[in-house]
Structures are given as structure tokens and as C-alpha cells.
Amino acid sequence: MREQHARISLLLCAIVITTVNGQNSATKKEDDLVLVDGPNFVLPSRVGPFNRGDAQLVDKNAYDFAFSYDLDHWIKCEIAAHPAGTRGYGSDLKTELQLQQNAISRANRDVKLVSREPAGVTQDDRAVAGLRATYNLQYSLFANRNLDCGLQLYVFRDGPWFVVYRFFYPRSKSADAVKQIASFLASWQWRQIPRHIP
């Protein structure tokens, strides 16, 4: 029995399967790969040049998960996953985007909507529909307080789950940030274990 357990441990040495409940956090920062129950998301330690930060269970009923990635302390990506139609969340993409916009306006200064349009992402060879809104705002980004920032907000619906991205970046680096964000969206497969963990 011990030999069998040892073999399993060796096979899964790079993978931590975390069962999230009302008392557990979702991940440990040093893990190469984390599987989060609920939405069953795969969180690699890196997505391209982005490094994974801490993940946490926001809702005590295991409804809302939040985690983050950042790129060299100049792009911050906050990601949340929660079930559609549950109390406090939207019932469709439009209402969920509006709830997210309201939260952004309450939490930040000088928020100005620049654009709003449909968005899409490919997951497991499936087209997942979503919405995108772009803002200018004052935001404390890493060590820089009240910085002139851009924010790209994405809301996607994948089955019963909403997936929300918030990408914050200095407006002075908007062109480069837009390219990096597009690369992140194309690279991270929510439920697919990478063949190679960078």
C-alpha cells in the first residue's frame, strides 16, 4: 500500500488538487499547478510571462473564487469565477457586466468608460461569448498610488459559470499592455492541464 501511495505521489508531484470548501483557501503560491474544484479551473504557476498570485475563496458557500496573475509589476490581472443567477450575481452577460461596472465605479476614482463591445475567447476548441469594457481611471497599481491607469474588463459565460477578468495597467504603456492581455486570453485554457508547465 505504501509503495502504491509513493508511485501516485511521484506521478502527481507537480500537481496539487485542492478541494475548496468554506474553510480552505484555493492554492499555495509555490505550486506548479492547482486544480480548483467548483469551476474545475486549472491555474498554472505561469501563463506566458504572467506569474500566478494567491487564490482565495471569496464566498463562504464556495460560490465565488478569486485569483490573480501579474506581469513584472506593470500589468495586474484579477480573475473571478462565480455561478450565474446566484444571489448577488448577474443572470446574463449584460447584467453581470453592469454589476462589475458598478463595483469598479464604487472602488476607484475618476472612472471613465472608453468603450464597450462583444468579446470572445476559445476554450477547448469552443467559442465562448463575452463582453469587454475598457476604462480610464485612477488606480493604485503595485507600489504606484493613484496612477493614471487603463482597465480592460472581460465577462465570459461558460456553462453555469461567469468568468471575469480585470486587467489593470499604466496608460503610458497601453499599446504593449493590450498585446500582452490578448496573449494571456489566448494562452490560458481554463480546464486544460498544460503538456509542459513552464
N, C-alpha and C positions, 0 to 999 in steps of 0.2 A: 504493500500500500504506500509506504514512504517513497519507494522508487517511482511509482506512478505519479505521485504528487510532485516529485522532483522534476520528472520529464515535463509535466504540464507547466511548471514554473519556468523552465528553460524556454519552452515554446512561446510563453507569454511575457517574457522578461521585459519587452519594450512596451507592453500594453497594460494599462490599469483600467479595469472595468469598474466604474463607480456607480453604485446604486444610490440614487438620490432620494432621500425622504425628508421629512420635516426637520430633521436634526443634523443631517450630513451636508457638508459642502461638496461641490461637484468635482473638484480636481486638486492635484498638487502641482505646483508650478514646475518642478523639475521633471515631471513625467514626459516621455516622448509622445505618448498618445493617450487620450482619455475618451472613453465612451460614456456618454451621459444618457441615463435612462429617461423615459418620458418621450422627448422627440427623437431619441436614439441618435444623437449627433456625435460625429467623430471630431475631436478637437486636436489636431496635430500641434506639436510644440512650435512649428513654423508653417506659415503659408507664404511661399515665396520669401521675400525679405522681412515679412511681418513676424514678430515674436508674440506668442501667446502669453497673456497675463493671467491673473486669477479668475477663476469661475466661481459663481455663487448661486445658491438657491434664494431667489428673492421672495417667493411666496411660500409660507409655511405649509400649504397644502400641495406643494410640489407642482404648481401650475406655471410658475414663471422662473426661467433660468436666464442668467446674465453672464457674459464672459467678454473678454477684450483681447485685442491684438494691437500692437503698435509698431511703427516703423521708425527706428532711430530717433525716437522722441520728437518727431515732427508730424507724423500722422497718427491720430488716435482713433481706433475703431472700437465702438461699443456695440455688442450684439445681444439681442434678447430674443427668446423664444417663449411663446405662450399660446394656449389654445384659443381658437376663435370662438366668439359668442359667450365666453365665460364672463361673469360679472366683472365689470371694470375694463373689459377689453372690447374691441370692435367686433361687429358681426360680419363685416366685409372689408375689402381693402380700403374703400373710401372712408368709412367711419374709423378704421384703425389709423389711417394716416392722419385724420383730423385730431384724434386723441393724442398722437405723437407730436403733432404740431403745437397743440395746446400746452403740452408738457414742456416743450422746448421754449416756448414763449414765456412761460412762468419762471423757468430756471435760469434764463440768460438775459443779457442786456442788449438793446439795440438790434433786435431780431428783425431782419427784412427778408421776405420771401423773394427770391430771384426768379425761380421757375418751378414748374410742376408738370410732370409728364409721365406717361406709361413707361414701365421698365420691365425687363425680363432677364432671367438667368437660366442656365441649363444645368440640371441636376440629373445624373444617371440617364443621360440622353433624353430627358424630359424637359419641355419648355415650361418654366414656372413663371406665371404672370405676377406683376407687381406694379408699384408706383414709386416714383422718385420725386423728391422736392429738394431744391438747393437754396441755401440761405447765406446771408452775410450776418455776422453777429460778433459781439464781444464775448470772449471765452478765455478762461484760464487754462492754457494748454501746457501741460507738464509744468516747468518752472516759470513760464511766462504768464503773468497775470494780466487779465483784461486785454488780450491780444486781439487784433483785427483778424478774424478767422472766417473761413468758409466751412459750411457743413453740408454734406450730402446725406440725406435721409432716404433709406430704402425700406419699403414694406413689401414682403412677399407672402403668399399664401400657399402652403404645401400641405394638402390634405386638411387635417384638423388644426394645424399649427400655423400661426403667424411667425415669420422670421423678420426681425427688424435690425437694420444696420444704421449706425450713426458714425460717419467719418468726419472728424474734425481736423483741420489743417490751417496753417497760416495762409492768408490770402495772397501774400507775396510769393508763395510757391504753388499757386493754384494749378498751373499747367502741369507741373510734374506730379502733383497730388492726384489729379484726375486720371493720369495714366496708371499710377500705382493702384488706385482704387479699382479701376477696370480690370487690372491684372488679378487683384485679390478676388473679385467677384467671379472671375473665370476659373480661378485655381481651386478654391475651396469647395469640395464636394461634401455636403452635409453628412451623408451616411456611408461614404465610401472610404474604406481603410486604404491609405496610400500604399503602393507597392514598395516605395522607398521612403523612409522617414528621414528628412534632412536633418 
